[in-house]
Every structure is written in C-alpha cells, then in structure tokens.
Amino acid sequence: RGVSVRDVVLENVSVKGPGLLLEDCDETLVDEFSVRGQTNRLASGVCFRITTPQTFSGLRISNVSAREVEEAGILLETVGKEKGTLTDYLISGNLARVTDRIQGARGTMTNNLP
C-alpha cells in the first residue's frame, strides 16, 4: 500500500518484459520514469498488473517517457482465472502509448502522446 516510484531512468535495457512491473498495489504513484537508448526488447515501460481477484484503486501515472518499446509505454492488465479490477485511476501527461486492458471504473486517461 502506498507505493511511490519517482525520478527513474532506464538506459540501454536488454531484458524482455516491462521496465517497471507493479503488481497488486493500492495507492500507487509513478512520476518521472524514462526509458532511453537501446530498449527494443522491452514489452512495456511501465506495467501495472493485477493477479488477484481484488479491487485496487488510486493509481496515478504521469511524466513517463517510453516510446520505443514493443507493446505499450504504459500497460494496465489483469492475469489469472479470477480477474481483479482497478478503480479511481489517472494516467496523464505521458510520452507513451497507453494500453488499458483493465477498463476499470472511474479511470481517466488524458494528454498522453504515443
């Protein structure tokens, strides 16, 4: 509860998967997260993943720069047989393509440039 990630730069990353993976977190803030250099193997810059059948809320993601990744700069997803959900979240002011596979209640995505 209450996770904050600020002022992070990933440079020349050659791993598969997301640059930053957040799983099953409430009241999460990501601000000033950048992916630079040779990152063509990253699936996403930031991935918020729900793996339990719970409801999470309060996700805020802003000032992310992740344009040169395979799938999406910011990815919101659920995995597993019983799907959880996300409510009351804000994704804004990013230089990243946003893919929201959760489609939760009261989610706002604005001012994001792919």
Residue pairs with C-beta under 8 A, 6 or more apart in sequence:
1 25
1 26
1 27
2 26
2 27
2 28
3 22
3 25
3 27
3 28
3 29
4 28
4 29
4 31
5 20
5 22
5 28
5 29
5 30
5 31
5 33
6 29
6 30
6 31
6 32
7 31
7 32
8 20
8 32
8 33
8 34
9 34
9 36
10 19
10 20
10 33
10 34
10 35
10 36
10 39
10 42
10 45
11 35
11 36
11 37
12 36
12 37
12 38
12 39
13 19
13 35
13 37
13 38
13 39
13 41
13 42
14 38
14 41
15 41
15 42
16 41
16 42
16 43
17 42
17 43
17 47
18 42
18 43
18 44
18 45
18 46
18 47
18 75
19 33
19 35
19 39
19 42
19 44
19 45
19 46
19 66
19 69
20 30
20 33
20 45
20 46
20 47
21 47
21 49
22 28
22 30
22 46
22 47
22 48
22 49
23 49
23 50
23 51
24 49
24 50
24 51
24 52
24 54
24 56
24 84
25 48
25 56
25 59
26 56
26 57
26 58
27 57
27 58
28 48
28 58
28 59
28 60
29 60
29 61
30 46
30 60
30 61
30 62
30 64
31 60
31 61
31 62
31 63
32 63
33 45
33 46
33 63
33 64
33 65
33 66
34 64
34 65
34 66
35 42
35 45
35 65
35 66
35 67
35 68
35 69
35 73
36 65
39 66
39 68
39 69
40 68
40 69
40 70
41 70
42 66
42 69
42 70
43 69
43 70
43 71
43 75
44 66
44 69
44 70
44 71
44 72
44 73
44 74
44 75
44 99
45 64
45 65
45 66
45 69
45 73
45 74
45 96
46 61
46 64
46 66
46 73
46 74
46 75
46 96
47 74
47 75
47 76
47 77
48 59
48 61
48 74
48 75
48 76
48 77
48 86
49 77
49 78
49 79
50 56
50 77
50 78
50 79
50 83
50 84
50 85
50 86
50 102
51 78
51 79
51 80
51 84
52 80
52 82
52 84
53 80
53 82
53 83
53 84
54 84
55 84
55 85
55 86
55 87
56 84
56 85
56 86
56 87
57 86
57 87
57 88
57 89
58 88
58 89
59 76
59 86
59 89
59 90
59 91
60 89
60 90
60 91
61 74
61 90
61 91
61 92
61 94
62 90
62 91
62 92
62 93
62 94
63 93
63 94
64 73
64 74
64 94
64 95
64 96
65 73
65 94
65 95
65 96
66 73
66 74
66 94
66 95
66 96
67 73
67 95
67 96
67 97
67 114
71 99
72 96
72 97
72 98
72 99
73 94
73 95
73 96
73 97
73 98
73 114
74 91
74 94
74 96
74 97
74 98
74 99
74 112
75 98
75 99
75 101
76 86
76 89
76 91
76 98
76 99
76 100
76 101
76 102
77 99
77 101
77 102
78 84
78 85
78 101
78 102
85 102
85 104
85 105
86 102
86 104
86 107
87 104
87 105
87 106
87 107
88 105
88 106
88 107
89 104
89 106
89 107
89 108
90 107
90 108
90 109
91 98
91 100
91 107
91 108
91 109
91 110
91 112
92 108
92 109
92 110
92 111
92 112
93 111
93 112
94 111
94 112
94 113
95 112
95 113
96 112
96 113
96 114
97 112
97 114
98 109
98 112
100 107
100 109
